[in-house]
Amino acid sequence: MDEPTPSQVTPPATATPAGPSGLAPDTQEFLKALGSPTRQRIMMLFAQGAELSVGHVAERIGISQATASQQLTLLRRGRVVTSRRDGKTVYYRADRDGAQAALAELQSYLKTCC
């Protein structure tokens, strides 16, 4: 198999190797995370650097805490949010670096394929 040439696009250093679709698994998770209208609504809660607990997310969106926790887990897996624990409470906020890395890889992919 030929080695990639310098003109071929490579994913950012933070991305894992590309999967069968040509996108890194991390970027595939990013796209899945943003594919849900509920998760898109959740993301709007994190505007201007807001940091919220699962309970606050659930209350503001009008979903159960179990559903909010599940949705936040998918967003974290997709590098859309990050979390920190303070005692028993987990706080979430937007993961700007993760999102930017996924978007950079997606942009490179689209330049190559399209």
C-alpha positions in Angstrom: 0.0 0.0 0.0 1.3 3.5 -0.8 2.2 5.9 1.9 0.2 9.1 2.0 1.7 12.0 0.2 2.1 15.4 1.9 -0.7 16.8 -0.1 -3.2 14.4 1.4 -5.1 15.7 4.4 -4.2 14.2 7.8 -6.4 14.5 10.9 -5.3 16.7 13.8 -2.9 15.1 16.3 -5.8 14.7 18.8 -7.9 12.6 16.5 -7.7 8.8 16.3 -7.1 7.1 13.0 -9.8 7.3 10.4 -12.5 4.7 10.3 -14.1 3.0 7.3 -16.0 6.2 6.4 -12.7 8.2 6.3 -13.5 10.1 9.4 -11.8 9.4 12.7 -14.0 7.6 15.3 -13.9 10.7 17.5 -15.3 12.8 14.8 -18.0 10.2 14.0 -19.0 10.4 17.7 -19.0 14.2 17.4 -21.4 14.1 14.5 -23.7 11.5 16.3 -23.7 13.7 19.4 -25.0 16.7 17.5 -27.5 14.6 15.5 -30.3 14.7 18.1 -32.6 17.7 18.5 -32.7 17.1 22.2 -28.9 17.2 22.4 -28.9 20.3 20.2 -31.3 22.0 22.7 -29.0 20.9 25.6 -26.0 22.5 23.9 -27.8 25.8 23.7 -27.8 25.9 27.5 -24.0 26.1 27.6 -23.9 29.4 25.7 -21.4 32.0 27.1 -19.5 29.4 29.1 -22.4 28.2 31.3 -21.7 25.2 33.6 -24.6 23.1 34.6 -25.4 20.0 36.6 -27.5 17.1 35.2 -30.4 18.3 37.4 -30.2 21.8 35.9 -30.1 20.5 32.4 -33.0 18.2 33.0 -35.1 21.0 34.6 -34.4 23.5 31.8 -35.0 21.1 28.9 -38.0 19.4 30.6 -36.6 15.8 30.6 -35.9 13.4 33.4 -32.5 13.4 35.1 -31.8 9.9 33.8 -32.4 11.1 30.2 -30.3 14.2 30.7 -27.5 12.1 32.1 -27.7 9.7 29.1 -27.7 12.6 26.7 -24.8 14.4 28.4 -22.8 11.1 28.3 -23.3 11.0 24.5 -22.3 14.7 24.2 -19.2 14.0 26.3 -18.2 11.0 24.2 -18.5 13.2 21.1 -16.2 15.8 22.7 -19.0 18.4 22.7 -19.1 18.8 26.4 -16.6 18.2 29.2 -17.4 17.5 32.8 -15.9 17.9 36.3 -17.0 16.5 39.6 -17.5 18.5 42.8 -18.4 16.1 45.6 -21.4 14.2 44.3 -22.4 16.7 41.7 -21.1 16.5 38.1 -21.0 19.8 36.2 -20.9 20.0 32.4 -19.8 22.8 30.0 -19.1 23.1 26.3 -15.8 21.5 25.2 -14.5 24.1 22.8 -11.2 22.3 22.1 -12.9 19.0 21.4 -15.4 20.6 19.1 -12.8 22.6 17.2 -10.6 19.5 16.7 -13.6 17.5 15.3 -14.6 20.4 13.1 -11.1 20.8 11.7 -11.0 17.1 10.9 -14.4 17.3 9.3 -13.4 20.3 7.2 -10.3 18.5 6.0 -12.4 15.4 5.1 -14.9 17.5 3.2 -12.2 19.3 1.3 -10.8 15.9 0.2 -14.0 14.2 -0.7 -16.0 17.0 -2.1 
